[in-house]
Amino acid sequence: MTNRPTIERFRGWLDAYGTHLPHWPATARTEASAALADPAYRAIWDDAVALDLMLDSWSVEAPPAALTARIEAAAPRHARRPLLWPLLAAAAALSGAAVGTVAAAAITPPTQHADDTTNTAFGVLDREAE
């Protein structure tokens, strides 16, 4: 025996999947098919089918060519922007990243090890080489 969905869940399925049962997930389709034996569920189903039929029959005529031409003629034309500003923005971002990297490397404190070497952001420095 299959479980019957709640009315709210059944309506949610109708809203999500429409009235074409093959589009429904298998479990929802099985539960909905069993629920349609109940007159309350059938009434909701019939309302949804009527709405689908009404929406399917609705059509909009294409606008007249003269109207389309007037709208296109009245549309503002965008001037082509020079490439300078995007290039300046990219240069500023890259220079900021470079300065930040150098600052982070310079500020990083050295770590002392037992073998008297110092780690830096640029590698290990040997103090005995000085």
Backbone as XML, in Angstrom:
<?xml version="1.0"?>
<chain id="A" units="angstrom">
  <residue number="1" name="MET">
    <atom name="N" x="0.844" y="-1.185" z="0.000"/>
    <atom name="CA" x="0.000" y="0.000" z="0.000"/>
    <atom name="C" x="0.878" y="1.233" z="0.000"/>
  </residue>
  <residue number="2" name="THR">
    <atom name="N" x="0.516" y="2.215" z="-0.782"/>
    <atom name="CA" x="1.313" y="3.436" z="-0.866"/>
    <atom name="C" x="0.816" y="4.472" z="0.130"/>
  </residue>
  <residue number="3" name="ASN">
    <atom name="N" x="1.707" y="5.364" z="0.510"/>
    <atom name="CA" x="1.337" y="6.439" z="1.416"/>
    <atom name="C" x="0.642" y="7.545" z="0.646"/>
  </residue>
  <residue number="4" name="ARG">
    <atom name="N" x="-0.296" y="8.190" z="1.298"/>
    <atom name="CA" x="-0.990" y="9.303" z="0.683"/>
    <atom name="C" x="-0.316" y="10.596" z="1.155"/>
  </residue>
  <residue number="5" name="PRO">
    <atom name="N" x="0.048" y="11.495" z="0.234"/>
    <atom name="CA" x="0.691" y="12.742" z="0.651"/>
    <atom name="C" x="-0.329" y="13.673" z="1.316"/>
  </residue>
  <residue number="6" name="THR">
    <atom name="N" x="0.160" y="14.638" z="2.055"/>
    <atom name="CA" x="-0.747" y="15.643" z="2.604"/>
    <atom name="C" x="-1.247" y="16.507" z="1.457"/>
  </residue>
  <residue number="7" name="ILE">
    <atom name="N" x="-2.328" y="17.212" z="1.706"/>
    <atom name="CA" x="-2.878" y="18.111" z="0.674"/>
    <atom name="C" x="-1.838" y="19.167" z="0.280"/>
  </residue>
  <residue number="8" name="GLU">
    <atom name="N" x="-1.132" y="19.712" z="1.274"/>
    <atom name="CA" x="-0.125" y="20.742" z="0.989"/>
    <atom name="C" x="1.003" y="20.184" z="0.113"/>
  </residue>
  <residue number="9" name="ARG">
    <atom name="N" x="1.437" y="18.976" z="0.428"/>
    <atom name="CA" x="2.498" y="18.358" z="-0.357"/>
    <atom name="C" x="2.022" y="18.072" z="-1.780"/>
  </residue>
  <residue number="10" name="PHE">
    <atom name="N" x="0.792" y="17.599" z="-1.908"/>
    <atom name="CA" x="0.218" y="17.323" z="-3.227"/>
    <atom name="C" x="0.160" y="18.604" z="-4.057"/>
  </residue>
  <residue number="11" name="ARG">
    <atom name="N" x="-0.289" y="19.692" z="-3.443"/>
    <atom name="CA" x="-0.322" y="20.988" z="-4.151"/>
    <atom name="C" x="1.085" y="21.446" z="-4.526"/>
  </residue>
  <residue number="12" name="GLY">
    <atom name="N" x="2.038" y="21.217" z="-3.640"/>
    <atom name="CA" x="3.430" y="21.562" z="-3.945"/>
    <atom name="C" x="3.951" y="20.803" z="-5.147"/>
  </residue>
  <residue number="13" name="TRP">
    <atom name="N" x="3.606" y="19.509" z="-5.224"/>
    <atom name="CA" x="4.008" y="18.722" z="-6.389"/>
    <atom name="C" x="3.361" y="19.259" z="-7.657"/>
  </residue>
  <residue number="14" name="LEU">
    <atom name="N" x="2.083" y="19.605" z="-7.571"/>
    <atom name="CA" x="1.409" y="20.159" z="-8.752"/>
    <atom name="C" x="2.070" y="21.465" z="-9.192"/>
  </residue>
  <residue number="15" name="ASP">
    <atom name="N" x="2.418" y="22.299" z="-8.223"/>
    <atom name="CA" x="3.088" y="23.560" z="-8.560"/>
    <atom name="C" x="4.464" y="23.317" z="-9.174"/>
  </residue>
  <residue number="16" name="ALA">
    <atom name="N" x="5.172" y="22.328" z="-8.657"/>
    <atom name="CA" x="6.531" y="22.076" z="-9.123"/>
    <atom name="C" x="6.585" y="21.311" z="-10.435"/>
  </residue>
  <residue number="17" name="TYR">
    <atom name="N" x="5.724" y="20.291" z="-10.591"/>
    <atom name="CA" x="5.840" y="19.386" z="-11.737"/>
    <atom name="C" x="4.712" y="19.489" z="-12.743"/>
  </residue>
  <residue number="18" name="GLY">
    <atom name="N" x="3.657" y="20.216" z="-12.422"/>
    <atom name="CA" x="2.526" y="20.339" z="-13.339"/>
    <atom name="C" x="1.633" y="19.108" z="-13.312"/>
  </residue>
  <residue number="19" name="THR">
    <atom name="N" x="0.766" y="19.020" z="-14.292"/>
    <atom name="CA" x="-0.213" y="17.928" z="-14.316"/>
    <atom name="C" x="0.184" y="16.791" z="-15.251"/>
  </residue>
  <residue number="20" name="HIS">
    <atom name="N" x="1.362" y="16.839" z="-15.794"/>
    <atom name="CA" x="1.836" y="15.762" z="-16.669"/>
    <atom name="C" x="2.623" y="14.771" z="-15.801"/>
  </residue>
  <residue number="21" name="LEU">
    <atom name="N" x="1.951" y="13.713" z="-15.347"/>
    <atom name="CA" x="2.536" y="12.781" z="-14.379"/>
    <atom name="C" x="3.880" y="12.180" z="-14.793"/>
  </residue>
  <residue number="22" name="PRO">
    <atom name="N" x="4.160" y="11.920" z="-16.060"/>
    <atom name="CA" x="5.486" y="11.388" z="-16.393"/>
    <atom name="C" x="6.643" y="12.326" z="-16.021"/>
  </residue>
  <residue number="23" name="HIS">
    <atom name="N" x="6.346" y="13.614" z="-15.810"/>
    <atom name="CA" x="7.400" y="14.548" z="-15.403"/>
    <atom name="C" x="7.694" y="14.477" z="-13.902"/>
  </residue>
  <residue number="24" name="TRP">
    <atom name="N" x="6.883" y="13.784" z="-13.157"/>
    <atom name="CA" x="7.030" y="13.697" z="-11.703"/>
    <atom name="C" x="8.058" y="12.639" z="-11.333"/>
  </residue>
  <residue number="25" name="PRO">
    <atom name="N" x="8.724" y="12.798" z="-10.179"/>
    <atom name="CA" x="9.587" y="11.715" z="-9.679"/>
    <atom name="C" x="8.747" y="10.461" z="-9.402"/>
  </residue>
  <residue number="26" name="ALA">
    <atom name="N" x="9.370" y="9.325" z="-9.481"/>
    <atom name="CA" x="8.641" y="8.044" z="-9.395"/>
    <atom name="C" x="7.846" y="7.916" z="-8.098"/>
  </residue>
  <residue number="27" name="THR">
    <atom name="N" x="8.449" y="8.212" z="-6.953"/>
    <atom name="CA" x="7.723" y="8.042" z="-5.684"/>
    <atom name="C" x="6.561" y="9.016" z="-5.581"/>
  </residue>
  <residue number="28" name="ALA">
    <atom name="N" x="6.779" y="10.256" z="-6.007"/>
    <atom name="CA" x="5.699" y="11.242" z="-5.957"/>
    <atom name="C" x="4.578" y="10.839" z="-6.906"/>
  </residue>
  <residue number="29" name="ARG">
    <atom name="N" x="4.944" y="10.322" z="-8.071"/>
    <atom name="CA" x="3.947" y="9.898" z="-9.053"/>
    <atom name="C" x="3.090" y="8.764" z="-8.498"/>
  </residue>
  <residue number="30" name="THR">
    <atom name="N" x="3.730" y="7.802" z="-7.830"/>
    <atom name="CA" x="2.999" y="6.667" z="-7.261"/>
    <atom name="C" x="2.047" y="7.132" z="-6.163"/>
  </residue>
  <residue number="31" name="GLU">
    <atom name="N" x="2.549" y="7.989" z="-5.264"/>
    <atom name="CA" x="1.712" y="8.477" z="-4.170"/>
    <atom name="C" x="0.567" y="9.342" z="-4.695"/>
  </residue>
  <residue number="32" name="ALA">
    <atom name="N" x="0.839" y="10.188" z="-5.682"/>
    <atom name="CA" x="-0.201" y="11.058" z="-6.232"/>
    <atom name="C" x="-1.261" y="10.242" z="-6.953"/>
  </residue>
  <residue number="33" name="SER">
    <atom name="N" x="-0.841" y="9.231" z="-7.703"/>
    <atom name="CA" x="-1.814" y="8.398" z="-8.414"/>
    <atom name="C" x="-2.772" y="7.726" z="-7.436"/>
  </residue>
  <residue number="34" name="ALA">
    <atom name="N" x="-2.232" y="7.255" z="-6.307"/>
    <atom name="CA" x="-3.089" y="6.624" z="-5.300"/>
    <atom name="C" x="-4.005" y="7.652" z="-4.645"/>
  </residue>
  <residue number="35" name="ALA">
    <atom name="N" x="-3.507" y="8.867" z="-4.452"/>
    <atom name="CA" x="-4.306" y="9.906" z="-3.787"/>
    <atom name="C" x="-5.450" y="10.395" z="-4.660"/>
  </residue>
  <residue number="36" name="LEU">
    <atom name="N" x="-5.336" y="10.259" z="-5.973"/>
    <atom name="CA" x="-6.378" y="10.768" z="-6.869"/>
    <atom name="C" x="-7.704" y="10.019" z="-6.725"/>
  </residue>
  <residue number="37" name="ALA">
    <atom name="N" x="-7.699" y="8.910" z="-6.018"/>
    <atom name="CA" x="-8.958" y="8.200" z="-5.761"/>
    <atom name="C" x="-9.821" y="8.974" z="-4.760"/>
  </residue>
  <residue number="38" name="ASP">
    <atom name="N" x="-9.193" y="9.832" z="-3.973"/>
    <atom name="CA" x="-9.914" y="10.647" z="-2.992"/>
    <atom name="C" x="-10.510" y="11.865" z="-3.702"/>
  </residue>
  <residue number="39" name="PRO">
    <atom name="N" x="-11.792" y="12.175" z="-3.488"/>
    <atom name="CA" x="-12.430" y="13.309" z="-4.164"/>
    <atom name="C" x="-11.762" y="14.658" z="-3.866"/>
  </residue>
  <residue number="40" name="ALA">
    <atom name="N" x="-11.208" y="14.831" z="-2.681"/>
    <atom name="CA" x="-10.550" y="16.108" z="-2.349"/>
    <atom name="C" x="-9.308" y="16.312" z="-3.218"/>
  </residue>
  <residue number="41" name="TYR">
    <atom name="N" x="-8.518" y="15.253" z="-3.360"/>
    <atom name="CA" x="-7.323" y="15.329" z="-4.204"/>
    <atom name="C" x="-7.713" y="15.475" z="-5.671"/>
  </residue>
  <residue number="42" name="ARG">
    <atom name="N" x="-8.759" y="14.774" z="-6.090"/>
    <atom name="CA" x="-9.221" y="14.840" z="-7.480"/>
    <atom name="C" x="-9.682" y="16.260" z="-7.818"/>
  </residue>
  <residue number="43" name="ALA">
    <atom name="N" x="-10.346" y="16.945" z="-6.877"/>
    <atom name="CA" x="-10.804" y="18.315" z="-7.128"/>
    <atom name="C" x="-9.614" y="19.260" z="-7.316"/>
  </residue>
  <residue number="44" name="ILE">
    <atom name="N" x="-8.579" y="19.086" z="-6.509"/>
    <atom name="CA" x="-7.368" y="19.905" z="-6.656"/>
    <atom name="C" x="-6.712" y="19.608" z="-8.002"/>
  </residue>
  <residue number="45" name="TRP">
    <atom name="N" x="-6.663" y="18.333" z="-8.359"/>
    <atom name="CA" x="-6.087" y="17.923" z="-9.641"/>
    <atom name="C" x="-6.862" y="18.535" z="-10.805"/>
  </residue>
  <residue number="46" name="ASP">
    <atom name="N" x="-8.182" y="18.458" z="-10.745"/>
    <atom name="CA" x="-9.014" y="18.988" z="-11.833"/>
    <atom name="C" x="-8.826" y="20.488" z="-11.987"/>
  </residue>
  <residue number="47" name="ASP">
    <atom name="N" x="-8.697" y="21.222" z="-10.871"/>
    <atom name="CA" x="-8.438" y="22.665" z="-10.944"/>
    <atom name="C" x="-7.088" y="22.947" z="-11.610"/>
  </residue>
  <residue number="48" name="ALA">
    <atom name="N" x="-6.083" y="22.148" z="-11.266"/>
    <atom name="CA" x="-4.761" y="22.337" z="-11.854"/>
    <atom name="C" x="-4.773" y="22.023" z="-13.355"/>
  </residue>
  <residue number="49" name="VAL">
    <atom name="N" x="-5.509" y="20.985" z="-13.742"/>
    <atom name="CA" x="-5.615" y="20.642" z="-15.167"/>
    <atom name="C" x="-6.307" y="21.777" z="-15.920"/>
  </residue>
  <residue number="50" name="ALA">
    <atom name="N" x="-7.368" y="22.330" z="-15.343"/>
    <atom name="CA" x="-8.067" y="23.443" z="-15.994"/>
    <atom name="C" x="-7.140" y="24.644" z="-16.154"/>
  </residue>
  <residue number="51" name="LEU">
    <atom name="N" x="-6.345" y="24.926" z="-15.137"/>
    <atom name="CA" x="-5.389" y="26.036" z="-15.226"/>
    <atom name="C" x="-4.346" y="25.767" z="-16.304"/>
  </residue>
  <residue number="52" name="ASP">
    <atom name="N" x="-3.809" y="24.549" z="-16.350"/>
    <atom name="CA" x="-2.832" y="24.204" z="-17.386"/>
    <atom name="C" x="-3.414" y="24.367" z="-18.788"/>
  </residue>
  <residue number="53" name="LEU">
    <atom name="N" x="-4.654" y="23.911" z="-18.975"/>
    <atom name="CA" x="-5.300" y="24.039" z="-20.293"/>
    <atom name="C" x="-5.489" y="25.503" z="-20.666"/>
  </residue>
  <residue number="54" name="MET">
    <atom name="N" x="-5.890" y="26.326" z="-19.686"/>
    <atom name="CA" x="-6.076" y="27.748" z="-19.960"/>
    <atom name="C" x="-4.740" y="28.407" z="-20.320"/>
  </residue>
  <residue number="55" name="LEU">
    <atom name="N" x="-3.678" y="28.079" z="-19.582"/>
    <atom name="CA" x="-2.369" y="28.666" z="-19.873"/>
    <atom name="C" x="-1.814" y="28.181" z="-21.208"/>
  </residue>
  <residue number="56" name="ASP">
    <atom name="N" x="-2.076" y="26.913" z="-21.533"/>
    <atom name="CA" x="-1.610" y="26.379" z="-22.815"/>
    <atom name="C" x="-2.313" y="27.030" z="-23.997"/>
  </residue>
  <residue number="57" name="SER">
    <atom name="N" x="-3.556" y="27.438" z="-23.808"/>
    <atom name="CA" x="-4.306" y="28.027" z="-24.918"/>
    <atom name="C" x="-4.011" y="29.524" z="-25.083"/>
  </residue>
  <residue number="58" name="TRP">
    <atom name="N" x="-3.371" y="30.140" z="-24.125"/>
    <atom name="CA" x="-3.109" y="31.576" z="-24.176"/>
    <atom name="C" x="-1.944" y="31.856" z="-25.107"/>
  </residue>
  <residue number="59" name="SER">
    <atom name="N" x="-2.104" y="32.841" z="-25.948"/>
    <atom name="CA" x="-1.015" y="33.223" z="-26.854"/>
    <atom name="C" x="-0.977" y="34.745" z="-26.979"/>
  </residue>
  <residue number="60" name="VAL">
    <atom name="N" x="0.151" y="35.240" z="-27.359"/>
    <atom name="CA" x="0.356" y="36.670" z="-27.531"/>
    <atom name="C" x="0.781" y="36.898" z="-28.971"/>
  </residue>
  <residue number="61" name="GLU">
    <atom name="N" x="0.144" y="37.857" z="-29.584"/>
    <atom name="CA" x="0.514" y="38.176" z="-30.965"/>
    <atom name="C" x="1.827" y="38.941" z="-30.968"/>
  </residue>
  <residue number="62" name="ALA">
    <atom name="N" x="2.566" y="38.776" z="-32.024"/>
    <atom name="CA" x="3.807" y="39.531" z="-32.181"/>
    <atom name="C" x="3.468" y="41.002" z="-32.366"/>
  </residue>
  <residue number="63" name="PRO">
    <atom name="N" x="4.280" y="41.890" z="-31.831"/>
    <atom name="CA" x="3.994" y="43.313" z="-31.996"/>
    <atom name="C" x="4.151" y="43.725" z="-33.459"/>
  </residue>
  <residue number="64" name="PRO">
    <atom name="N" x="3.459" y="44.777" z="-33.857"/>
    <atom name="CA" x="3.604" y="45.244" z="-35.239"/>
    <atom name="C" x="5.057" y="45.653" z="-35.525"/>
  </residue>
  <residue number="65" name="ALA">
    <atom name="N" x="5.457" y="45.466" z="-36.754"/>
    <atom name="CA" x="6.831" y="45.788" z="-37.151"/>
    <atom name="C" x="7.134" y="47.268" z="-36.934"/>
  </residue>
  <residue number="66" name="ALA">
    <atom name="N" x="6.137" y="48.130" z="-37.136"/>
    <atom name="CA" x="6.366" y="49.565" z="-36.955"/>
    <atom name="C" x="6.689" y="49.884" z="-35.493"/>
  </residue>
  <residue number="67" name="LEU">
    <atom name="N" x="6.008" y="49.227" z="-34.561"/>
    <atom name="CA" x="6.282" y="49.445" z="-33.144"/>
    <atom name="C" x="7.688" y="48.974" z="-32.787"/>
  </residue>
  <residue number="68" name="THR">
    <atom name="N" x="8.057" y="47.815" z="-33.273"/>
    <atom name="CA" x="9.395" y="47.301" z="-33.022"/>
    <atom name="C" x="10.455" y="48.252" z="-33.556"/>
  </residue>
  <residue number="69" name="ALA">
    <atom name="N" x="10.245" y="48.771" z="-34.755"/>
    <atom name="CA" x="11.198" y="49.706" z="-35.351"/>
    <atom name="C" x="11.293" y="50.996" z="-34.540"/>
  </residue>
  <residue number="70" name="ARG">
    <atom name="N" x="10.151" y="51.521" z="-34.051"/>
    <atom name="CA" x="10.176" y="52.740" z="-33.233"/>
    <atom name="C" x="10.935" y="52.532" z="-31.932"/>
  </residue>
  <residue number="71" name="ILE">
    <atom name="N" x="10.731" y="51.394" z="-31.299"/>
    <atom name="CA" x="11.421" y="51.105" z="-30.044"/>
    <atom name="C" x="12.920" y="50.987" z="-30.278"/>
  </residue>
  <residue number="72" name="GLU">
    <atom name="N" x="13.306" y="50.276" z="-31.330"/>
    <atom name="CA" x="14.733" y="50.126" z="-31.630"/>
    <atom name="C" x="15.369" y="51.462" z="-31.988"/>
  </residue>
  <residue number="73" name="ALA">
    <atom name="N" x="14.636" y="52.329" z="-32.695"/>
    <atom name="CA" x="15.175" y="53.638" z="-33.060"/>
    <atom name="C" x="15.321" y="54.545" z="-31.838"/>
  </residue>
  <residue number="74" name="ALA">
    <atom name="N" x="14.439" y="54.399" z="-30.866"/>
    <atom name="CA" x="14.482" y="55.255" z="-29.681"/>
    <atom name="C" x="15.462" y="54.748" z="-28.625"/>
  </residue>
  <residue number="75" name="ALA">
    <atom name="N" x="15.932" y="53.535" z="-28.762"/>
    <atom name="CA" x="16.844" y="52.975" z="-27.764"/>
    <atom name="C" x="18.159" y="53.741" z="-27.779"/>
  </residue>
  <residue number="76" name="PRO">
    <atom name="N" x="18.692" y="54.058" z="-26.603"/>
    <atom name="CA" x="19.953" y="54.808" z="-26.559"/>
    <atom name="C" x="21.106" y="53.961" z="-27.081"/>
  </residue>
  <residue number="77" name="ARG">
    <atom name="N" x="21.987" y="54.612" z="-27.752"/>
    <atom name="CA" x="23.187" y="53.956" z="-28.261"/>
    <atom name="C" x="24.312" y="54.201" z="-27.265"/>
  </residue>
  <residue number="78" name="HIS">
    <atom name="N" x="24.962" y="53.155" z="-26.877"/>
    <atom name="CA" x="26.048" y="53.285" z="-25.918"/>
    <atom name="C" x="27.348" y="53.571" z="-26.655"/>
  </residue>
  <residue number="79" name="ALA">
    <atom name="N" x="28.013" y="54.621" z="-26.196"/>
    <atom name="CA" x="29.313" y="54.934" z="-26.776"/>
    <atom name="C" x="30.323" y="53.897" z="-26.307"/>
  </residue>
  <residue number="80" name="ARG">
    <atom name="N" x="31.245" y="53.598" z="-27.171"/>
    <atom name="CA" x="32.262" y="52.625" z="-26.817"/>
    <atom name="C" x="33.249" y="53.257" z="-25.847"/>
  </residue>
  <residue number="81" name="ARG">
    <atom name="N" x="33.470" y="52.595" z="-24.736"/>
    <atom name="CA" x="34.381" y="53.120" z="-23.729"/>
    <atom name="C" x="35.819" y="52.826" z="-24.110"/>
  </residue>
  <residue number="82" name="PRO">
    <atom name="N" x="36.700" y="53.762" z="-23.779"/>
    <atom name="CA" x="38.111" y="53.459" z="-24.039"/>
    <atom name="C" x="38.593" y="52.351" z="-23.102"/>
  </residue>
  <residue number="83" name="LEU">
    <atom name="N" x="39.631" y="51.681" z="-23.510"/>
    <atom name="CA" x="40.153" y="50.558" z="-22.764"/>
    <atom name="C" x="41.035" y="51.006" z="-21.597"/>
  </residue>
  <residue number="84" name="LEU">
    <atom name="N" x="41.252" y="52.307" z="-21.450"/>
    <atom name="CA" x="42.185" y="52.824" z="-20.456"/>
    <atom name="C" x="41.774" y="52.512" z="-19.022"/>
  </residue>
  <residue number="85" name="TRP">
    <atom name="N" x="40.519" y="52.742" z="-18.657"/>
    <atom name="CA" x="40.092" y="52.565" z="-17.272"/>
    <atom name="C" x="40.187" y="51.119" z="-16.795"/>
  </residue>
  <residue number="86" name="PRO">
    <atom name="N" x="39.752" y="50.146" z="-17.567"/>
    <atom name="CA" x="39.934" y="48.763" z="-17.094"/>
    <atom name="C" x="41.405" y="48.384" z="-16.939"/>
  </residue>
  <residue number="87" name="LEU">
    <atom name="N" x="42.261" y="48.907" z="-17.815"/>
    <atom name="CA" x="43.688" y="48.607" z="-17.695"/>
    <atom name="C" x="44.277" y="49.248" z="-16.445"/>
  </residue>
  <residue number="88" name="LEU">
    <atom name="N" x="43.867" y="50.477" z="-16.143"/>
    <atom name="CA" x="44.344" y="51.134" z="-14.931"/>
    <atom name="C" x="43.876" y="50.391" z="-13.679"/>
  </residue>
  <residue number="89" name="ALA">
    <atom name="N" x="42.658" y="49.918" z="-13.694"/>
    <atom name="CA" x="42.141" y="49.167" z="-12.551"/>
    <atom name="C" x="42.923" y="47.874" z="-12.361"/>
  </residue>
  <residue number="90" name="ALA">
    <atom name="N" x="43.226" y="47.188" z="-13.438"/>
    <atom name="CA" x="43.997" y="45.945" z="-13.341"/>
    <atom name="C" x="45.412" y="46.228" z="-12.850"/>
  </residue>
  <residue number="91" name="ALA">
    <atom name="N" x="46.038" y="47.306" z="-13.340"/>
    <atom name="CA" x="47.386" y="47.667" z="-12.903"/>
    <atom name="C" x="47.390" y="48.011" z="-11.413"/>
  </residue>
  <residue number="92" name="ALA">
    <atom name="N" x="46.374" y="48.727" z="-10.950"/>
    <atom name="CA" x="46.294" y="49.074" z="-9.535"/>
    <atom name="C" x="46.138" y="47.825" z="-8.682"/>
  </residue>
  <residue number="93" name="ALA">
    <atom name="N" x="45.315" y="46.895" z="-9.120"/>
    <atom name="CA" x="45.114" y="45.660" z="-8.360"/>
    <atom name="C" x="46.399" y="44.843" z="-8.295"/>
  </residue>
  <residue number="94" name="LEU">
    <atom name="N" x="47.093" y="44.721" z="-9.417"/>
    <atom name="CA" x="48.337" y="43.947" z="-9.427"/>
    <atom name="C" x="49.420" y="44.606" z="-8.599"/>
  </residue>
  <residue number="95" name="SER">
    <atom name="N" x="49.537" y="45.939" z="-8.664"/>
    <atom name="CA" x="50.560" y="46.607" z="-7.864"/>
    <atom name="C" x="50.228" y="46.497" z="-6.383"/>
  </residue>
  <residue number="96" name="GLY">
    <atom name="N" x="48.949" y="46.559" z="-6.029"/>
    <atom name="CA" x="48.563" y="46.376" z="-4.634"/>
    <atom name="C" x="48.904" y="44.984" z="-4.135"/>
  </residue>
  <residue number="97" name="ALA">
    <atom name="N" x="48.685" y="43.989" z="-4.976"/>
    <atom name="CA" x="49.019" y="42.619" z="-4.598"/>
    <atom name="C" x="50.525" y="42.457" z="-4.425"/>
  </residue>
  <residue number="98" name="ALA">
    <atom name="N" x="51.304" y="43.065" z="-5.307"/>
    <atom name="CA" x="52.765" y="42.973" z="-5.205"/>
    <atom name="C" x="53.266" y="43.653" z="-3.944"/>
  </residue>
  <residue number="99" name="VAL">
    <atom name="N" x="52.776" y="44.849" z="-3.652"/>
    <atom name="CA" x="53.192" y="45.559" z="-2.441"/>
    <atom name="C" x="52.785" y="44.772" z="-1.200"/>
  </residue>
  <residue number="100" name="GLY">
    <atom name="N" x="51.604" y="44.206" z="-1.194"/>
    <atom name="CA" x="51.168" y="43.413" z="-0.061"/>
    <atom name="C" x="52.025" y="42.191" z="0.161"/>
  </residue>
  <residue number="101" name="THR">
    <atom name="N" x="52.446" y="41.543" z="-0.912"/>
    <atom name="CA" x="53.301" y="40.362" z="-0.806"/>
    <atom name="C" x="54.661" y="40.728" z="-0.231"/>
  </residue>
  <residue number="102" name="VAL">
    <atom name="N" x="55.241" y="41.815" z="-0.734"/>
    <atom name="CA" x="56.542" y="42.254" z="-0.229"/>
    <atom name="C" x="56.431" y="42.664" z="1.232"/>
  </residue>
  <residue number="103" name="ALA">
    <atom name="N" x="55.373" y="43.384" z="1.586"/>
    <atom name="CA" x="55.199" y="43.816" z="2.977"/>
    <atom name="C" x="55.034" y="42.616" z="3.902"/>
  </residue>
  <residue number="104" name="ALA">
    <atom name="N" x="54.264" y="41.635" z="3.490"/>
    <atom name="CA" x="54.078" y="40.445" z="4.327"/>
    <atom name="C" x="55.384" y="39.691" z="4.493"/>
  </residue>
  <residue number="105" name="ALA">
    <atom name="N" x="56.192" y="39.633" z="3.444"/>
    <atom name="CA" x="57.476" y="38.939" z="3.529"/>
    <atom name="C" x="58.445" y="39.699" z="4.424"/>
  </residue>
  <residue number="106" name="ALA">
    <atom name="N" x="58.425" y="41.018" z="4.361"/>
    <atom name="CA" x="59.354" y="41.824" z="5.152"/>
    <atom name="C" x="58.959" y="41.845" z="6.628"/>
  </residue>
  <residue number="107" name="ILE">
    <atom name="N" x="57.692" y="41.787" z="6.921"/>
    <atom name="CA" x="57.221" y="41.892" z="8.290"/>
    <atom name="C" x="57.303" y="40.561" z="9.030"/>
  </residue>
  <residue number="108" name="THR">
    <atom name="N" x="57.337" y="39.469" z="8.308"/>
    <atom name="CA" x="57.371" y="38.159" z="8.940"/>
    <atom name="C" x="58.623" y="38.033" z="9.799"/>
  </residue>
  <residue number="109" name="PRO">
    <atom name="N" x="58.469" y="37.797" z="11.106"/>
    <atom name="CA" x="59.655" y="37.711" z="11.973"/>
    <atom name="C" x="60.431" y="36.432" z="11.700"/>
  </residue>
  <residue number="110" name="PRO">
    <atom name="N" x="61.745" y="36.502" z="11.831"/>
    <atom name="CA" x="62.554" y="35.299" z="11.618"/>
    <atom name="C" x="62.354" y="34.301" z="12.758"/>
  </residue>
  <residue number="111" name="THR">
    <atom name="N" x="62.525" y="33.051" z="12.437"/>
    <atom name="CA" x="62.398" y="31.986" z="13.421"/>
    <atom name="C" x="63.793" y="31.445" z="13.704"/>
  </residue>
  <residue number="112" name="GLN">
    <atom name="N" x="64.171" y="31.400" z="14.962"/>
    <atom name="CA" x="65.480" y="30.877" z="15.343"/>
    <atom name="C" x="65.388" y="29.365" z="15.548"/>
  </residue>
  <residue number="113" name="HIS">
    <atom name="N" x="66.360" y="28.659" z="15.044"/>
    <atom name="CA" x="66.432" y="27.222" z="15.222"/>
    <atom name="C" x="67.662" y="26.885" z="16.043"/>
  </residue>
  <residue number="114" name="ALA">
    <atom name="N" x="67.683" y="25.703" z="16.552"/>
    <atom name="CA" x="68.794" y="25.268" z="17.399"/>
    <atom name="C" x="70.111" y="25.229" z="16.641"/>
  </residue>
  <residue number="115" name="ASP">
    <atom name="N" x="70.078" y="25.035" z="15.336"/>
    <atom name="CA" x="71.322" y="24.950" z="14.575"/>
    <atom name="C" x="71.798" y="26.325" z="14.100"/>
  </residue>
  <residue number="116" name="ASP">
    <atom name="N" x="71.249" y="27.384" z="14.708"/>
    <atom name="CA" x="71.660" y="28.763" z="14.467"/>
    <atom name="C" x="71.420" y="29.214" z="13.022"/>
  </residue>
  <residue number="117" name="THR">
    <atom name="N" x="70.335" y="28.748" z="12.397"/>
    <atom name="CA" x="69.933" y="29.250" z="11.090"/>
    <atom name="C" x="68.665" y="30.064" z="11.261"/>
  </residue>
  <residue number="118" name="THR">
    <atom name="N" x="68.405" y="30.918" z="10.330"/>
    <atom name="CA" x="67.231" y="31.782" z="10.393"/>
    <atom name="C" x="66.379" y="31.552" z="9.154"/>
  </residue>
  <residue number="119" name="ASN">
    <atom name="N" x="65.097" y="31.217" z="9.363"/>
    <atom name="CA" x="64.160" y="31.075" z="8.254"/>
    <atom name="C" x="63.574" y="32.435" z="7.941"/>
  </residue>
  <residue number="120" name="THR">
    <atom name="N" x="63.526" y="32.778" z="6.683"/>
    <atom name="CA" x="62.854" y="33.994" z="6.243"/>
    <atom name="C" x="61.854" y="33.619" z="5.172"/>
  </residue>
  <residue number="121" name="ALA">
    <atom name="N" x="61.122" y="34.605" z="4.701"/>
    <atom name="CA" x="60.184" y="34.365" z="3.622"/>
    <atom name="C" x="60.901" y="33.995" z="2.345"/>
  </residue>
  <residue number="122" name="PHE">
    <atom name="N" x="62.223" y="34.292" z="2.267"/>
    <atom name="CA" x="62.958" y="34.029" z="1.044"/>
    <atom name="C" x="63.859" y="32.809" z="1.142"/>
  </residue>
  <residue number="123" name="GLY">
    <atom name="N" x="63.850" y="32.121" z="2.268"/>
    <atom name="CA" x="64.643" y="30.925" z="2.422"/>
    <atom name="C" x="65.338" y="30.898" z="3.768"/>
  </residue>
  <residue number="124" name="VAL">
    <atom name="N" x="66.265" y="29.977" z="3.928"/>
    <atom name="CA" x="66.996" y="29.821" z="5.186"/>
    <atom name="C" x="68.310" y="30.572" z="5.056"/>
  </residue>
  <residue number="125" name="LEU">
    <atom name="N" x="68.575" y="31.453" z="6.011"/>
    <atom name="CA" x="69.841" y="32.188" z="6.027"/>
    <atom name="C" x="70.743" y="31.543" z="7.060"/>
  </residue>
  <residue number="126" name="ASP">
    <atom name="N" x="71.988" y="31.354" z="6.694"/>
    <atom name="CA" x="72.952" y="30.783" z="7.605"/>
    <atom name="C" x="73.737" y="31.912" z="8.244"/>
  </residue>
  <residue number="127" name="ARG">
    <atom name="N" x="73.718" y="32.008" z="9.558"/>
    <atom name="CA" x="74.412" y="33.115" z="10.250"/>
    <atom name="C" x="75.920" y="32.926" z="10.204"/>
  </residue>
  <residue number="128" name="GLU">
    <atom name="N" x="76.400" y="31.736" z="10.074"/>
    <atom name="CA" x="77.842" y="31.523" z="10.079"/>
    <atom name="C" x="78.487" y="32.025" z="8.790"/>
  </residue>
  <residue number="129" name="ALA">
    <atom name="N" x="77.692" y="32.204" z="7.724"/>
    <atom name="CA" x="78.251" y="32.655" z="6.469"/>
    <atom name="C" x="78.612" y="34.142" z="6.495"/>
  </residue>
  <residue number="130" name="GLU">
    <atom name="N" x="78.162" y="34.863" z="7.532"/>
    <atom name="CA" x="78.414" y="36.314" z="7.604"/>
    <atom name="C" x="79.794" y="36.604" z="7.938"/>
  </residue>
</chain>
